[in-house]
Amino acid sequence: MICISADFDPVHKGHEKLIREAVKIGDNESKKVVVYLNKGFSANHAPFFMDFDARKQMALALGADEVKSFEGLHHRLILSYSVPVRLQQMINDGASDYITSASISVDEISKKAEKFIAEGNFLGMPKNYTNRNEIRWYAINEFLGSKLNFHIVKELNKDKYSGRLIRQSIIENDYIITDEIKSLLPKSSVEIIEDEISKNNVNFSRDWDSIYKTLNTYSRGNLTKIAYLNGETINQIIKKRVYSNPESVWAAFRRSNYGPVMTRLAISSIEMNVTKREVMDLMKHYESQNVIPEMQKTKQVINRAWYVASNVDKIGARKANEEFKKGNINVNDAPLVLKAGLNLTRFETKIMKEDLNADLYIDKNNKISVQLKSKGKKIKTNLRLPAREVTYLRYIMDSHFIPVQGTSKKTKKGYVIEITIG
């Protein structure tokens, strides 16, 4: 089975060339061509212009034998986690070959992939890498030992054959496909797109009302539970309330130095109410199937946070992180439970009780804080922890998908918050 994994939103002549080449190889080797289309959200974490069925028909019209879907991934996982999941699904389905388009050869891709294969860590693929997504697929395939045969088709001019530019042109021209855009599309794609336009079945939008409601009303503690929101971003969100248009939402993420891809993922998580716990549980599910590379597993994310926090004063955070990424650091003592002191007023001490749920968050002064409710009253206060534990906990809270949970406990010296990590 020869596989293609794509968005195909919509299928243009660059995609046609890819499918035709896959069909040619399939005919020579008596293998069928199966296209795996992302469903729900694109690989770049955005809503689709064309729905799944329309994109499926486009792929079948050009010679694909079958079309399957990947669903529920791209509003929950970044590419470094969704690629191994998709790769393993194709292997389980009987794939022997993978074909994609790139401007560089398999040999060049292989050379650039060596570093990531050696580390077993596929996060932080340099932005200046040409065809970095293809490098990621190749590297993960090699690392996981699946050994799909890789085929590269020379890609057409990306600046011209761009799904984003095609979609943009159709929208800007009042849903008319211009002759220039038609020249970039197979005839079958033009017919399917025009049919979908006539049915008003294109350019799917986000549920912005739901997104605005979350951003405008959620407390810092509740925003902290949403995946892919860190402390700085949440404070930027709070600072510029009220939100009523997409640009104002994007501006909040730009102020906290989120790039376009991470912004789309964070907004998708807000829209779909994806929690850090949900993402972690999903990752642990795939970890149990040996799909997630070792250095990307939840335990290693936690261990890295503890190692860096323990060494930040000795060698600096950057060097400590680099040392950990080399893969020869064993961390066996990362605490999963911390006990933090509280700064309570006399009145707050009187209404405190054991086993209250405590929402952790980063306050406007960049301090780790907590909010509790007791007897109908809110208690908000900073937490007191040793310096190393403060640094460790902050790394965890900014990890995008490791949840933290707090509960009040009474000790001989007063109340503390028992913090459970992951």
N, C-alpha and C positions, 0 to 999 in steps of 0.2 A: 504494500500500500504506500503510495506517494502522497505526502501531506503538505498542505499549505495552511498557514495560520495568518489570519488577516482581519481587517475591518471591512475593506472593499466598500467604502462609503463616499461615492459610488464606484463601481467597477469601471476603470478607464483603460486606455490602450496599453499602459504599462502593466496593469494586472492581466490584460488579455495575453500579452506576450508571455507572462509567467505561467498562466494556465496552459497555453498552447505548448510550451516547452515541457511542462509536467506530463501532458497527454502524450507527447512524442516519446518521452522516456517510458511512460506506462505501457504504451503499445509495444515498444521494443522488448520490455521485460515482463509482459503479461501481468501488469499491476494496475489496479484502479487508482484514480486520482480523487482524493477526498479533501475538500476545503473545509477548514474549521473557522467559522465566523464568530467573532465576539458578539455577544447579545446583552442587551441591557445598557451597558456603557462601553464606550470604545476603549482601546488600549491606552489612550491618552486621557481616560476618565471623564469623557464628555458624552452628552446625549448624542444619538445618531441623527443624521439628516434623513437617511432612508431606513425603514424598518427591516427586521431580519428577513422576512419573507421576500421582500423586493430584492435585497442583496443576494439572497439564495438563488432566486430566479436568474439574476445576472450571471452568477457563477456557472449555473447549469447550462445556460444558453451558450456559453463559450467552451463547453466540453467537459466540465467536471462531472465525475460519475456520481458523486454524493456530496452533500453539504451537512455538516454537523455544527453544533454550537458549543461555545464556552459561555457559561452564564454565572452571574453572581460573584465575579472576581474583581472587576475593575472599578467598583466603588468601595472595595475593601482592601485590596492589595496593590503595592507598587510592583513594577515590572520584575524586579529581582526576585519576587516571591511568586508572581503569577506565571512567569515563564516556566519554572520547573513543574508547576502544577499542570499547565497545558501540555508540556513535553511528555510528562508521565502518562497523561490521558491518551495521547496519541500512541505511545508505546503499548499501553494496555489494549488499545483497539487494534493492534497489529501492524503499526507503521514500521516500514523498513527504510524509508527515504524521506528527507525533508528538503523542500525546494523554496528558495526565496530569491529576491533580487537585491543586488548591491552594486556599488561602483568599484569595489575592490575584489580581488580574487580570494578563493578559499585559502590559499597559502598566506596571504596578507592577514586575513581574518584569524587564521590559526596562530600566527605570530603575535598578534595583539592580544589574543585570548590567553596566552601562556601564563601571564602574571596572575590572572584571576583564577585560573585552574589550580595553580600552585597554592594560592591562599585559600581556595575554597570559599571565597567571599565575592559576591557579584554586585555588591552595593557600590555606589560611587563611580560608575563607569564615566570616565572623563567626557565632558561635553564637547571637547574638540575632536573626539574620535569620529572619523567618517564611518557611517553604518554601525554605530555602537549597539543598536538593537540586534543586528545580525551577529555581532561579536558576542553579545550576551547569550544568545541562543546557542551558538557554537560552543562557547565555554561551558555552559551548564550541561549541555549534551555530553561533552567529553568528561566532565567532572563526575557526573552521575553514572557514567559507564553505560549509557543507553546505546551509544554508537550508531545513531541514525546516520545513513549516508547523506552527506550534505551536498546539495547542488546549488550553484549560484548562476542566476541569469543576469546578464548585464542590464542594469536598470536604465530606463529612459531618463531624459533630463528632468530632475526633480523639481526645478523651478517652474517647469512647464506642466509636467504631468503630476499635478498636486491635487489630491482630493479636497484639501482645504480651499484652494483657489477656485476649483470647479464649483464647490458648494457656495462660496462667496459670490461668484459671478451670477449663479442662478437666482440667488436671493436678491442681489442688487438690481437685477433686470426683471423684477416683478415676476419671477418664476417662469421666465422665458429662457430656453436654452439657445444661446447665440450660436451663429455659425462657427465662430472661433472655438467655442467650447465643444460643439458637436464634433469638430475635427479631432478632439482629444478622446472621444468616447466611441466604443463599438456601437454599431447600429442598434444592436439588441438592448444596450444600456440606455440609449436615447429613448427608445420606445417604452421601456419600463419606467424610466424617470417621468416621462410625459404622462403616462397613465397614472402614476402615483400622484403627480401634481393635480391632475384632473379630479382625483378623489380627495384632494386636500389632505394627503397622507405623507407629508414631508416636513422637514425642519422641526423636529420634536424639541420642545422647550423644557427647561427645568421647572420644577414646582417652586417658583420664586417666592410665592406667598408663604409657603412653609419655611423656606430658608430665612426670609425676613423675620418671621415670627420667632424662630429659634435664636437668631442673632440679637433680636431686640428685647427678648424677655428672659433668656436663660441666665442664671447666675454664673459667676466664675466657676463655682464648684461643679455645676452641671455641664458647662462647656468643656471643662477639663476631662470629663468622661468620654467626650466624642473623639473618635480616632483622628489622628493627623492634625490636632490642634495643640500647640505648645503654649507655655506660659506667656511668652512675649506676644504671640498672635492673639491670644484671648484678651490681653490687656489692650491691644490695639483695637480689637473689635468693640470692647466696652467703651473705650475712649470716644469713638465716633458714632455711637448710637444717636439717631435712629436711621435704619437702613430702609430704602424704598426703591432702589434701582440697582441693577447688576454692577454698574461701574463703581458705585460706592463700596460694594462688597469686595470687588477685586482690589480696590485701593487699600483696604484694610490689610489684605495679604501682602501687597507690595511693600507696605510700610514695615512689615515684619520679615522682609527679605525672602518671601516665598517666590519661587519661579512659577511659570505658567502651568507646568505639569502638576506640581505639588498643590498649587491653588485649586486646580480642577478636581484633584482627588479629595482635598479637604472639603470643598463645596459639595461634592457628591456624597461624602460621608455625612455632612450636615443634612442634606436633602433626604437621605435614606435613613437618618438617625442611626448611623453605624457607631457603636461604642468600641472603645479600646478592648474591652473584654471580648466582644464578638470577634474582633480581628485576631486576638491572641488565641481564642478557642479554635478558630479556623486554622490558624497556623499550627497549633498543636495537633490538630487532626491530621494534617499533612505530614507533620514531623513523625507521627506514629507510623506512617506509611513509608518513611525514609525518602520523602520527596524533597524536603527542604535541606539545602546544604548545611553541614554542621556549624559553620561559623555564623550562619544567619538564624540559627535556632533561638527560641526565646531565652533559654538558659544562658546562651553565650552573650546575648544582648545585655542581660542582667550582669553576668560576670565581667563584661567589658566595662560597664558603668562603675562597678566596684573597684576594678583594677585601676582605672583612670583616676577615680576619686582618691584612691590610696596612694597614688604616685604623683598627683598633680603638683605638690609642693617640692618634690624631689627632681623630677625631670620635665615637668610641664605636661599639659593635657594632650597636646598634639603628639609629642614623642611617645607618651604612654599609649595613646591610641594606635600609633604605628607599630609599636612593639607588640601589642596584643594582636593586631591583624596578621602578624607573621605566623601565628598559629602554634607557637611553642610555649605559650604561657598557660599554666594550670592554675585556675582559681577555684578553690574549694571552700572558701569561707564567706562568700557573698551572703550577707544576711537577708532573709526574706521577711523578717519581722523586725520592726524598729519600735522603740518606745520614746515618744516625744513629750516633753514638758509643755505646760500651757501658761500663758500670762492672763490670769483671770482676775476680774474685779471681785469685791466682796459679794456683791449681788449675784454675779455669775456663779461664784462658788456655791452659794446657797441653792441655786436651781439645778446644778449639775447632778447627773445620775450616771450609773454604769450602763454600758452597752448601748449608748446613743450612737447612731450613725453619724460619722464625721466626714464631710466632703472636703478634700484637700484641694488647694488651688494656689496660684502665685498672685500675690496682691499687687497693687499699683506701685508699691515700693520695692518690688522684686523679691519679696520675702515669702517663704513657704508658710502658708496659713491654713486655717481650718474653720469651717462653719458647722455648727451644731444647732439643733432645735430642742429645747426643753421647756415644758410647761407653757407652750405657745410663744416662747421667746427665742430669738436668734442670738447665738453666741459666735462672735467672730474674733479670732485672735491668731497671732503668730505662733509658730511652733518653736520649741527650744530643743536643739539637737547639737551634738559635737560637729565640728567643722567638716570632718570627713563624711559623716552621715548626711549632712546638709547637701554637700556636693553630689554624693551618690544619689540621694533622693531626687535632686533636681534633674540629673541626667535621666533617671527613670521616668519622671513626669514629662520630660521633653522627648521621650523615645518614640512617640506617636502611637504606640500600640500596647505598651505595658500598663495595665491598670493598677491603681493603688486604692486600697480601701482602709478607712480609719474607723476605729471603735473606741469609745471612752472606757477607761478602766480606772478603778480606784485602788490606790496604793497607800502605804503607811504615810507617805509624804504628800499625798494629795492625788488629784486626778492627772492622768496621762492619756495620750492618744496612742493606741496600739495600731501601727501601720502595717498592713499586709501587702507585700509586693507580688504581683503576678498571680 
